[in-house]
Amino acid sequence: VPSRGSKERKNEDKIKFQDEVANLLPKIITKNDQTIIAGDFNVVDRDHIPKHSVFGEWEYKFYESFLKNDLNDAYRLLHPYTHDHSWFGRSGRGYRFDNIFVSEEIKKKLISCDYIHKPRIDGLSDHSAMLIKLTA
């Protein structure tokens, strides 16, 4: 999801990208589908802790567009009360920007979903990695 550039242009690009993805989801998700969509979404869910005031309603709706299309937040499924973060701003406040969304068929096979912080801590990336494990 776009996150660079001037504030005005960044939001225009981000909104356009998010709208295009949200509109595409119903066309690519089918019954009995085995879909995994993962990445840095540059948004957080409404219940994110800590609460960040910089996110708009349109950004929460983008996150929710995956849920409305029968995709599940794999991390949240297995860690409903944990508030881990995959990226940290200059203030040191954490954000759970990185997500893995899985279809109902993949949900049935989900064993684990965790953030791997070593790549971020070692400076290989400014984001933590994510790892899911599935049954065969």
C-alpha positions in Angstrom: 0.0 0.0 0.0 1.5 3.4 -1.0 3.0 5.4 1.9 5.6 7.7 0.5 5.4 11.2 -0.9 3.7 14.4 0.1 0.8 14.0 2.5 -1.8 15.1 -0.1 -0.4 12.9 -2.9 0.2 10.0 -0.5 -3.4 9.9 0.6 -4.6 10.2 -3.0 -2.4 7.3 -4.1 -3.3 5.3 -1.0 -7.1 5.8 -1.4 -6.9 4.9 -5.1 -4.9 1.7 -4.4 -7.1 0.7 -1.5 -10.3 1.3 -3.5 -8.9 -0.8 -6.4 -7.9 -3.7 -4.1 -11.2 -3.6 -2.2 -13.2 -3.6 -5.5 -11.1 -6.6 -6.8 -11.6 -8.8 -3.7 -15.1 -10.0 -4.5 -14.0 -10.9 -8.0 -11.0 -13.1 -6.9 -12.4 -14.8 -3.8 -14.7 -17.7 -4.5 -16.3 -20.4 -2.4 -13.8 -23.1 -1.3 -11.0 -20.8 -2.4 -7.6 -21.3 -0.9 -6.3 -17.7 -0.8 -3.6 -16.1 1.2 -3.1 -12.3 0.9 -0.2 -10.9 2.8 1.8 -7.7 3.0 2.3 -4.3 4.5 -1.1 -2.8 4.4 -0.1 0.5 6.1 -3.4 0.5 8.0 -4.4 -0.9 11.4 -7.7 -2.3 12.6 -10.2 -0.2 14.6 -9.3 -2.0 17.9 -5.5 -1.4 17.5 -3.6 -0.8 20.7 -2.2 1.7 21.0 -4.8 3.9 19.3 -3.3 6.1 16.6 -5.3 9.2 15.7 -3.7 9.5 12.2 -5.9 6.8 10.6 -9.1 7.8 8.8 -12.4 6.0 8.4 -11.5 5.1 4.8 -8.4 3.2 6.1 -10.3 1.2 8.7 -12.8 0.3 5.9 -9.9 -1.0 3.7 -8.9 -3.4 6.5 -12.5 -4.4 6.9 -13.0 -5.0 3.2 -10.9 -8.2 3.6 -13.2 -9.4 6.4 -16.3 -8.5 4.5 -15.0 -10.8 1.6 -14.7 -13.8 3.9 -11.0 -13.4 4.5 -9.7 -13.8 8.0 -6.9 -11.9 9.8 -4.7 -15.0 10.5 -2.8 -13.3 13.4 -6.0 -12.0 15.0 -7.7 -15.5 14.8 -4.9 -17.1 16.8 -4.0 -14.1 19.0 -7.3 -12.4 19.7 -6.0 -10.4 22.8 -2.3 -9.9 21.9 -1.1 -6.6 20.7 2.1 -7.3 18.9 3.5 -4.8 16.3 5.4 -5.2 13.1 6.6 -1.6 12.6 7.6 1.2 15.0 7.6 4.9 14.3 10.2 7.4 15.5 8.1 7.9 18.6 8.6 4.2 19.5 4.9 3.5 19.2 4.1 0.3 17.5 1.8 -0.5 14.6 0.4 -3.8 13.3 0.8 -2.8 9.6 1.7 -6.3 8.3 -1.1 -8.8 7.9 -1.9 -12.2 6.4 -5.5 -12.6 5.4 -6.7 -16.2 4.7 -9.8 -17.7 3.1 -12.1 -20.0 5.0 -10.4 -23.1 3.5 -7.0 -21.9 4.6 -8.4 -21.0 8.0 -9.2 -24.6 8.6 -5.5 -25.5 8.1 -4.0 -22.7 10.1 -1.7 -23.9 12.9 0.2 -20.7 13.7 0.7 -17.1 12.7 3.4 -15.0 14.3 5.6 -12.0 13.8 9.3 -12.7 13.5 11.1 -9.6 14.9 14.7 -10.6 14.2 14.8 -9.1 10.6 13.6 -5.8 12.0 15.9 -5.9 15.1 18.9 -6.8 12.9 18.2 -4.0 10.5 17.4 -6.1 7.5 14.0 -4.3 7.2 12.1 -1.7 9.1 9.3 -4.3 9.4 9.0 -7.6 11.2 8.4 -10.7 9.1 5.4 -12.9 9.4 5.2 -16.6 9.4 2.2 -18.9 9.1 2.2 -22.6 9.4 -0.6 -24.8 7.9 -1.5 -28.4 8.1 -1.0 -30.5 4.9 
